[in-house]
């Protein structure tokens, strides 16, 4: 049956000094939408989440400063939206009237209960049992608490010093802190969805290849909730994400094994691909360079020479040219540059130096004088004002559109649920981003036939496969070779 309501994220229309309050909106169940504020509980109180409009991108936080990192704030949004949905389902299943107060209360019920219980423990008050009776003393209550397996008691047991870690997620927080890789948190919401949706909560000691198999089958099939054109839709994971999730779970299993929670490593027997017919979860291998598109030199030179009527677009074009010919710099490296990163040697050659954020290597690159000297001269031998990274990609699309760069390219989307990639043809001007600067630098140098080692030195590429990808696209060296290999006599001109 079609779901009679929708749940999505929005900002309150009227801003405060901190920005616009973030709300979870439920539509379709009442005459007016129910809008639940997003709270984050810190200690025994909560704060209401607000965000500047410029940092709000289709229901997600894309910048700004908060009490925690933007990535953690986005995780909070997902969890609160999930709690709102559970509150609605509970009210519907129990035929309770859908009101703002009922949804709000049920959404944060477990948080509020934890706070109340924690305060009463601190004060030494007698707590009431769930059956309505009273505990005669604190020892009786602690004994009761120690026997509980329900997840709602986890925080309370932790505060009381009684938490006996049993379940798979009981060790997750320590694992994240121990491994020190924040990106590993991305899988958490997916794991919690599987545990809740498929009643798949297991003891950590039971983590094995069979549980991993069920998790990945369910996750690939069910996908996750996202937004498209303002509507909540089901989105599906791409192969690269599923492969990353397996890597994280293997790392988590290794952590549990090293901590002595697991006495074996049979979770490592699980594979996403199996040689036996019908047993492979992923049906094909992902293409690592599937959407590594770039301009050909003719298109790039057209962009270089194009005269923009809009001065702001002209500046963004110049910034892109700089990013390409300073070495195809990654966004983090490029936006860290200032005039102090440039030096002139005794031969009057300009070089740019910086420390690559990804490899931590120091780089000293010569600049491409033919492309960059006109730009340096234009801005008084200084860098132009850079846009903010979030605006850069938007402006680039307008630059390419104004310059008429609308050639269509195939973009592959490799969904883990499918047997073949989904190919969509899109115009360059609608898909260009800052990452194309790096692609353009490699692509044009390959097109011109320069040696791999020279290109690698200039761009800092370590993987030769990327270079071979562009070599396969640009066959100019082979074409030149064939054009120069000509017959010494005319066709059909020799007689006996």
N, C-alpha and C positions, 0 to 999 in steps of 0.2 A: 504494500500500500504506500502511496506517495506520502512523504513526510508533510504534515499540515503546517509546518512553521519553518522559519529560517533563522539561523544564528550567525551574526557577523560582528565585525569590529568597526567602530566609528569614533570620531572625536566630538565632544560637546561643542555646540555652535559658539557659545560665548567663552572667550578665554579668560584665564586668571593671570596673575603675574608669572606663574610657572609654565603657562602654556594652556593647551586645551586638554581637558580631562578625557581619559580614555574610557570608553564604555563598550560593554558587550550587549548588542541589541538583539532582542527576540521579537520577531514579527510573525503575525498570522494567528496568534492565540488570543489576543485581546484587541479591542478597538484601536487603542493606541499602542505603539511599540513599548516594550519593557526594556529599559536601559540600565544595566547593572554596572556600577563603577568598578574599575579594576583596582583591587587593593593588594598591597604587599605587606605581609606581617613581618615586622622587625621587632624582635623581643616580644613583649606582651602588648604591643599596640600595632596599628597599621597606618600606612600612608596611602594616599590616593595618587595613582599614577597620572601625570600630565606630560604632554609632549608638545613641542613647537610644531606648527603645521609644516614647516619646511623639512622636518625630519620624519614626517609620516608618509610612508610609501605603501599604498595598497594594503593597509592593515598591519604593517610591520614598522618597527623603529629602524631608521637608517642613519642615525647620527645623534649628536647631542650628549649632554652629561646628565647622569642619573646617580642614584645611590648604589647602583651596580652597573656592570657593563651592558651595552646595548644588546649583546647576544643573550645575556641572562634575562634581560627585560623581555625580549621576544619569547623566550621559553616560558616566562611568567604569563604572558598573554595567552599562549597556547593552553597552559594548565588551567587558567581561570575560565577560558572559553569552554574547556572540557568539563569543568565543574558546573558551569551554568547549564550545559546540555544534560548532564546527569541529574541536576536538580529538576529540570523540566520533565525528563523521563519519569523520575520518581513521583512527581506531583500528578502526572497523567495516569500512571499505573495505579495510584492509590485514590484516584478521583477527587483530588484536592483542588480547590479553586486556584487558578493561575493568577496571581497578583504579584505586584512588585515586591511587597514585603515577604511573601512566601518564597519567591525565587531567590531574593537577596539572602534571606535567613538560611535557606538550605544550601546555597552556594558556599557560604563561609562557615557552615555549622561546625565542621570538624576543627577549623582553626579556632573558633570562639570557644569550643569545648575544651580544647587543649589549654588555652589561656586560663580559663576558669579553674580547671583541675590543677594546673601547675600552681596557681596562686593559693589554692586551698591546701595543697601539700606543704607549701612553704609556711603557711600559718598553722599547720598541724590540726586543721579542722577535720571533723569526721565526714566522710563522704558517703553518699547514698548509693546502694547497689542498684543495678539495672532492674532487679525484680521489685524494687520499691522498699526493700529492707535497709537497715542501716548497719554499717560496720561498727563493731563495738570499740575498736581501737585501730591505730595506724598500722600495726603489724598485720591485722586481719586484711586491711585494705591492700597492703603491699603484697601479701600472699595471693590475694585474688588477682591483682594486677600482673603478677609474675606468670600466672597460668594462662593469660590471654594471648591468643594468636592473631586476633583481628588487627589488621593494619592501622585502624584508627587509634589504637593504644600505643603505637610505636613512639611518638614524641613524648607521651606521658611517661612511658617506661624508661626512655633515655634520660629524662630529667630526674627520675627517681633512682637512677643508677641500676635499673633492673633489666635493661635491654640485653637479651640474649640473641645475638644476630643469628638468624636462621635462613631467612629468605634471600633470594637472588639479589634483590635491590638493597638489602640491608648493608651491603659492603660497598655500594656504588660511590657514595660520597667520599669515602676514604680512598677508593681507587682513583677518582678524579684528582684528588689532592696529591696523591702519591705519584701519579704519572706526569702531572704538570702540563698536560696537553688539553687546553680548553676546548678544542674542537671536538673532543671525545664526548662532550656533554650533548652534542646534537642528537645522539641516538636515544637519549633518555625518554623523550616523549613517545617515541615509537615503541620502546620496550613497555612503558606503562600502558599504552593503548592495547598492546597484545595481551598483557597480563589481565587487564580488565575485560576486554572484549571476548577473549577466548578462555577465560577462567584458567589462565596458564601460570598462576603463581606457584613457584616451586622452591624447595629448599636449595640453598646454594650448593650443597654437596651433591645435588642431583643434576647439575648442569652437564649435559652430554650432547653428543651429535644429534640425537633424536629430538631434543628440545630445540636446538638450533634449526633443525630442518622445519619443524612446525612453525617456528617464529618467522622464518623467511618466506615460507609458502603463504602464511596468513598476511604478512606485511606486503608482499608483492601483489597479492590479490586485492587486498582492501585499500591500499594506498593511504592517503591522508586528506584532511579537509584543507582547502585553500580557497582563494577568491579569484574570480575572473569576471570582469565587467561588473564589479560590484556585487556579484552573487557568490554564495558559498557553493563550491563544487568539489567533487572528489578528484584529486590529482594522484598520479602514480609515480613511483620512484623510477629514476633512471638507473641503468646498470652500474654506472660509476658510483652512485650513492650506495647501492646494495653491496657492492664490493668493499666500499669503505666501511660499512657497518660490520661486515664479517671480520675485517681486520681489527676493528675496535673490540668486538666480542672475543676474538682470540686473545687479544691483549688482556682483556678482563679475566678470561679463563686462566691465563698464565699468572696473573696477579693472585687469584684465588688459590692456585696450585702452590705458588711460592709462599703464601701465607699459611699453608697447611689446611685450608678449608676443603680442598679437593685432594684426593689421594691418587688420582690418575688424570691423564690428559686426553681422554677419548673424545672430548669436544673438538679436538683437532682433526678427527677423522672426517668431520663434515666438510663437504665441498659443494660449491654452487654449481659446479659442472661435473658430470659423471660420464665416463666413457660408455657405460651400459645404456642402451637405447631406452628412452622413456624415464630415466632416473635423473636427468639433468634439470635443475631448477631454472638456470639461465640457458636460453636456447642458442645464443651466439655470443661471440666476443665483441666487446666494444672497440670502436675505432678511436685511438687516442688523439687523432688529429682531425676528427670529423668536422669540426666547425672552425678550423684554424684558417680562416679566410684572410685575404689581403688584397690590396690594390696592385695591379700590374704597373710597371713603370710609366706607361703612357698615361694611365689614369692619375697616378701620383703627380706627374709633371703638370697635368691639367689642373689639379688642385693647387699646386704650387704657383702656377701662373694666373689663376683666376682672380679677377678684380671684384671684390665684394662691395656692394652698395652699403651694407650694414657694417659699421665699424666694429661692433662687438663680435660679429661672425669672422671678420678679418683677423681679429686678435686670436680667436680660438683656432683658426687655421694655422696661424703662426706657431701657436703652442704645440699643435700636433706635429708640425714639421720639425720643431725642436726635439720633441720626444722621439721621433723616428731617427734623426741623424745625430743625436747624442749617444746613440747605441741601442735604440729600440728599448728604452728603459722601462722597467716595470713601474707601475703607478707609485708604489711606496718610495722607490728610489727617485723618481722624477719629481714628485711633489716635495721632496726634501731638499731640492737644489736651491741655491741662492747664488748671487754674484761671486761670493767668496769661494765657490767650488770651481771657478775658472782661473786658469793661469796661462801666461804667455811665455814660451821658451825663448832662448837666445836667437832663434831663427824666425821669431815673430809668428810662430805657430800656436794657435789657441788649443788648449786641452781642458777637458773636464775631468775632475776626480771626485770619487765618492766611494763609500763602503756599501756594497750590495747587502740589502737587508736579508735576502734569502740565503745567500751563501756565506755572508760575513767576510767576503773577500774585498780587498781594496782594488779599485779600478782607476786607471788613468787612460782616458780615451782621447785620441785626436778628434777634432770635429770635422764634419764635411763642409769645407769652406764654400763650395759652390752653392749649396742649399742654404747654409746658415749665416754667412756673412751679410747678405742683404737684410736678414731679419735683425741681426745684432746692430747693424748700422741704423736701421729703422727705429730701434728703441734706445739709441744712445749708448751702444755697447753694454747694455744691461738686458736682463730677462724681462719680458713683458709681465704684467700682472697675471698670475695664474687664477683660473676660476677655482671654486671649491670642487673637490673630487666628485661630489654628488651632482653638481651642475655640468661638469665637463662632458659626460656622456650624452646628456640631453642636448647640449649645445652642438656637439659634434654631429649629431644627426641632422640638425638644421643646417650646419655648414655643408655637409655632403649633399643634402637636398638642394640647397641654393646653387651649388656647383654643378648640378645635373648628374651626379654619380648615382645612377639608378639601375645599374646592371643587376640582374637577378642571379642569386647564388643558391645552391641547395643547402639547406640546414637539416641535419639529422638529429632526431630525438630518439634515443635508444631506451625505450621503456622496458623494464625488467619483465613485465607481464606479457610482452609480445614476442613473436617469432622472428620478426624483421624490424629494422628501424623505420620510423616514420619520417618521411622526407617532405619538407615544405620549402618551396621556392620563395625567397624574400629579396627585396631590393636592398642593395648595399646601404643606402641612406637610412633605412629603417632599423638596421642591425649593427651598424658600426659602433665601436666602443673604444676606450683607451687601450685595450689589449691589442687592437689592430696595429698600433704603432710598432710593437715588437715584431708582429707578423710581417709588416711591410718592410722593415729593415732587412729581415732574413730573406724574404721573398724577392725583393728587388736585387739584392746582392747575388742571389742564386740565379736570377734571370740574366744578370750581366755576366755570369760565368766565373765568379771569383772563387778561389779555393776554399774548401771547408774550414781549414785551420785559420785562415784570415777572418772569415765570418765569425767563427767561434770566439776568436780573440776580441773582436769588436763588440759583439752582443753579449758575451759571457755565457753562451749556451754550452752546456756540458753534454747534452744528448744529441748525438749525430742523427738520430731518427727524424728529428724536426727538420734538419737540413735536407735529408733525403726526401722528406715529404714535399718540400718545395722544389727540389731537383726534379721530382717526378711530374710536377706541374709545368715547370719551365724547361723546355727542351731546346733552348736557343743555342747552347753549345753544340749539341748534336746536329741541329739544323745548319749551323755555320760550317761544321765539319763536312756535312753532306753536300752543301752548296759549293764548297771548295774542291770536292772530289769530282772532277768532270772528265769525260772521255777525251782522248787526244785526237779522235777522228770523228767525222760526222756519221750520224746514223744511216745505215744501209748504203754506205758510200764505197765499199771495197768490192772490186770485181776480180774474178779469176784471171 
